[in-house]
Amino acid sequence: MNLHERTSRFRQQYRDGISRYYSGIGHLLFVFGFGGVLMISSFTRVSALSTAVIGAVIFALLLGNVGEYVAHKSLGHKKRRFAGLFYSRHSGDHHTFFTHEDYTINNLRDLRVVLFPAFLLVAVTLLIATPLALAANYLLGRDAGWAMAGGVLLAYLFYEFVHLCDHLPDSNPVTRWPLVKQMRAHHRHHHHPDGKDSNFNVTLPLSDWLLGTKADGDS
């Protein structure tokens, strides 16, 4: 049985196991709708642009880039007792469902294996965005606190957007956007059997470049 045949068999098994109550469009709307409302609400509470505000957003985006790299490399590809579900969903489900040969979704229900579970947005908001926002508020003022919260949510939604674009059908016009096209190639290489030790960034490959794990996305 070749790779494509194994992938096709797994895809059918995975799809058969999705609850009939699952809605791909509902999942999509919750992530970008609810997440977008939280992000915009945070940014609109900033009363004035300042160095502290800009710095808070830049820090949040850089932290998001490093965070996605570390979580992907250290939890998604290494089995840890405290993050077994994450490992199972990523290395088990996601990397078996998508290979460099079978790289795109076929229908909206396939979004279950692309987007993070909906509860993770709530967890990131409560456990990451809120503490960082409170710290920024204490150290730099109210505006920086709201900017930090908005920046963390922006980093999270940017990841979800780019990863979704990575696995859209090739016929979708979004896949022809220059940045999206480049990141699809970058991520596709990671889904190659020889690419699992490289290209851990899904968004901009800054951490990959700094840590020497960036590989050409042409496999």
URMOTA-V329033 format. One line per field, one symbol per residue. phi: phi as a letter, one per 30 degrees, with the letter a starting at -180 (. if undefined). A space follows every 10 residues. Layout:
phi=???
This chain:
phi=.ddddddddd eddddddded ddbddddddd dddddddddd dddddddada dddddddded dddddddddd dddccdcbdc edbddddddd dddddddcbd dccbdcaddd ddccddeedd ddddddcbdd eddddddddb jedddddddd dddddddded dddddecdee dddddcdedd eddddddddd ddeccdcbhd dcdddddedd cicdbecbd
